[in-house]
């Protein structure tokens, strides 16, 4: 199989770009959903606001961290090999 100028397989570069797109979308969508939850928790102003924020962080933060990991994996596949 041929490789491009920087020594990286084109299929690996494509797969890396796809992983970066999936990770970016995952972080964006989960972040927006978490933001709506935080705005709702702050807007309601109840006595359980701390619990609501912890709830949003625990259920919204985990997919954001996973999306960040997928993005970094795709970035490492897409970047050129170090010699």
C-alpha positions as CSV (number, residue, x, y, z in Angstrom):
1,X,0.0,0.0,0.0
2,X,1.3,3.5,-0.8
3,X,1.8,6.2,1.7
4,X,1.7,10.0,1.3
5,X,4.5,12.5,1.7
6,X,4.7,12.5,5.5
7,X,4.8,8.7,5.8
8,X,1.3,8.1,7.1
9,X,-1.1,5.6,5.5
10,X,-4.0,7.4,3.8
11,X,-6.5,5.0,5.4
12,X,-5.1,5.8,8.8
13,X,-5.4,9.5,8.1
14,X,-9.0,9.1,7.0
15,X,-9.9,7.0,10.0
16,X,-8.2,9.6,12.2
17,X,-10.2,12.4,10.7
18,X,-13.4,10.4,11.2
19,X,-12.6,9.7,14.8
20,X,-11.9,13.5,15.3
21,X,-15.2,14.3,13.8
22,X,-17.1,11.8,16.0
23,X,-15.2,13.0,19.1
24,X,-15.9,16.6,18.3
25,X,-19.6,16.0,17.7
26,X,-19.8,14.0,20.9
27,X,-18.2,16.7,23.0
28,X,-20.3,19.4,21.4
29,X,-23.7,17.8,21.7
30,X,-23.1,16.5,25.2
31,X,-21.7,19.8,26.2
32,X,-24.7,21.7,24.9
33,X,-27.1,19.3,26.7
34,X,-25.1,19.7,29.9
35,X,-25.2,23.5,29.5
36,X,-29.0,23.3,29.2
37,X,-29.1,21.2,32.4
38,X,-26.9,23.7,34.3
39,X,-29.0,26.7,33.1
40,X,-32.1,24.8,34.3
41,X,-30.5,24.0,37.7
42,X,-29.4,27.6,38.2
43,X,-32.7,29.0,37.0
44,X,-34.8,26.9,39.2
45,X,-32.9,28.2,42.3
46,X,-34.1,25.4,44.6
47,X,-32.3,24.1,47.6
48,X,-31.0,21.1,45.7
49,X,-29.0,23.2,43.2
50,X,-25.8,21.5,44.2
51,X,-27.2,18.1,43.7
52,X,-28.6,19.1,40.3
53,X,-25.2,20.4,39.2
54,X,-23.5,17.2,40.4
55,X,-26.1,15.2,38.5
56,X,-25.4,17.1,35.3
57,X,-21.7,16.8,35.8
58,X,-21.8,13.1,36.4
59,X,-24.1,12.2,33.5
60,X,-22.8,14.9,31.0
61,X,-19.2,15.0,32.0
62,X,-18.5,11.3,31.3
63,X,-19.5,11.4,27.6
64,X,-17.5,14.6,27.2
65,X,-14.4,13.0,28.5
66,X,-15.0,9.9,26.3
67,X,-15.4,12.3,23.3
68,X,-12.2,14.0,24.2
69,X,-10.4,10.7,24.3
70,X,-11.8,9.7,20.9
71,X,-10.7,13.1,19.5
72,X,-7.2,12.7,20.8
73,X,-7.0,9.1,19.4
74,X,-8.1,10.4,16.0
75,X,-5.6,13.3,16.2
76,X,-2.7,10.9,16.9
77,X,-3.7,8.7,13.9
78,X,-4.0,11.8,11.7
79,X,-0.7,13.4,12.6
80,X,2.5,12.4,10.8
81,X,4.8,9.8,12.2
82,X,7.7,11.0,14.3
83,X,11.0,9.6,13.3
